[in-house]
Amino acid sequence: MKKIGYATPLDSDEDLVVLIYTAAARIDVQGYLKLPSLTKTVYYAYVFLLSLFSVFLFGKSLLIKYAPTLTFGFFSKTGPTRQQLLEGSTKMTFYAEGWKNKSEESLNKHSTKPDSRLKLTITGPEPAYPFTAKCMVQAGLTLLKEQEKMPLKGGVLTPGVAFGKTTIQKRLEKSGLTFTLEDISCSV
């Protein structure tokens, strides 16, 4: 069953990093922001408008002075309550499309369309505080305890390249995150 929603391309710096570190193989990366309804689309447009306010001194002063009013109570000078943090959650969904078998000719050439499609869903606590803290702490511990599994001694790496041979997923699962990988190839 397909879910209806609104999607817009979401460009980020990660696209450039993936491009640089995968020069040997062609990998197309495009992020999307999916909004489930027109109401959410209007909401995010309003949030975007408020973020534009923060660029200008006058807008910043308005946001600081009238934050609860301009954000309909979503933001305040005191931040979220402990209860709000406990009730919050995160769900991220990633889709990948490719080939089950490597091409004999080259990593960059396939004579057929992709025949494999995967869906990864990551769930966890509220994104701004506990989710980020758990990810950062586990990434730091992994870097300290599994240095021999790092592909390079330094440089800029995507998380997939840097942590690909480590136990970071198990560490994150022990701290409360869930990872669900599904083969959705039949819907290609």
N, C-alpha and C positions, 0 to 999 in steps of 0.2 A: 504494500500500500504506500503510495507516494504521498508525502506531506507537502502541502502548498505553502509557499513562502516567497519572500522577496530576497534576491541575492545581488550583491554588488562586489566587483573586484576590490580586493584589499591589498594594495602594494606595500611591501615592507623591505627593510634592509636585508632580510634573510634571503630574498630572491637573489641578490648580488652575491652573498656569501656562498650559496649553493652553486651558482654559476661559476665562481672562481675555483672552488674545490672539486668540481665535477667536470673539469675541462676534458677529461679522457672519455667521458660518457655523456650522452645527451640526456638531460633530465629537465623537463619542463615543470616549473613551479608556479602556481598561481593560487593565492589565498583568496577566500571569499568570506564576506560577512553575510550570513543568512538571517533574515529577520522573519519571524513567523507570521506577522500580520501587519496590516496597514497602520494600526495603532502603535505598534512597536517602532515602525519606520518613522512615524511622526515624532515619537518620543526621542529616538536617537538623533533625528534632525535637530530637535530642540537642544539636546545635550551638546551637539556639535556647535550650535549657535552660541551656547554658553561658553564653550571652550574658546571660541573666537573672542569673546569678551575679555578673556584672561590675557590676551596679547597686548591690549592697550591699557595704559595706566588708569584711565577713567573707568573702563570696564572692570579692571581688577578691584578698584575701590568700591564699585557697586556690588560686585560679587561678595566681597568680604563683609560689607555692611549689611547686605540684604540676602545672604545665602539661603536661609530657610524659606524666604518668600519666593525668590527667583527659581528655586529648585523644588517648589511644592513640598518642602519638608524632607527631601531626600538627603540634603547636606545640612550640616550645622557646624558651629564652631567647636563643638565638643567631640565630633567624630562618632563612629558607630558604637552602640552599646555592646556589652559582652553577649547579651542575648541575640542581638542582630547578627553578630559574627557566628554564633553557634547555629543559627537557623539558615544562614546562607549556604549556597552550594555552587559548584562549578561543573559544567559538562562541556567538553570539547570533542568535536567529531572531525576526523581527518579521513580523506579518501585518497587512495593511490590506484593508479592504473598502469599496467605494464604487461610484460610477457612472462609466462611461466618458465620458458626456457630461453637461455641466452642465444643470440643470433650467432651462427657459425662464422659469418663474414666479419662482423665487427660489432662493438658495443653500440655504435651509433646507427646501425642499419638494420631494419627489419622490413621484410617484404609483406608482412601482414599487419593488420590492425592489432592493437593490444587485446590479449585474450584473458587477462586476469585483472580483477578489481577487488581491492581490500578496503575495509572500513575499520578504523580504530577509534574507539570511544574511551575518553579518559574522564573519570569523575572524581570529585574530591570536595573538600570544604570550601568555604567562602574564598573567592580568588585574591582579594587584595592583601589579606593578612595571613591566615593560617596556610593557605595553599602555597603562596609564594615562599613563606618561611620554610615550609617542609621541603620544597624543591631546592631552595638554596642550601639548606643545611645538608641534605642528602648529596647534593652535587659536590659540596666542599668535602664531606667525608669520603666520598668516592675518589675524588682527586688525591686526597691524602693517603688513603689506604690501598688504592689500586693504581699507583703511578705506572707500574710495569705494563699495564693494559692500555695506556694512552698511546695513540698512534704517532704522536710527535712530542718533542720536549717543550714546544711552545708554539705561539702563533694564534691565529683566529680560526676556530673550527666550529662547525655547526654541532649542536648537541648530539645528533645522530652519529657523526663521525667521531667526536671526542669520547662518547660514552658507549659506543656500539658493542664493545667487547667486555663491558663491566657489568656489575650486578646492580646498577642504579635502579632498574625497574623493580627488582625484589625489595630494595631498600624503601622505595616509594610506596610499594604495596604494604609493607610492614607499618608504614606511618599513616596509612588510611586512604591512599589513592587506589583506584581500580583501573585496570586496563583491559578492554574487551576488543579482541581482534576477530573480525568476521570476514569470511570469503564471500563476496557478493558478486562473483563472476557471472552467475547465471542471469543477472540483470543488466549485463553489458549490451 
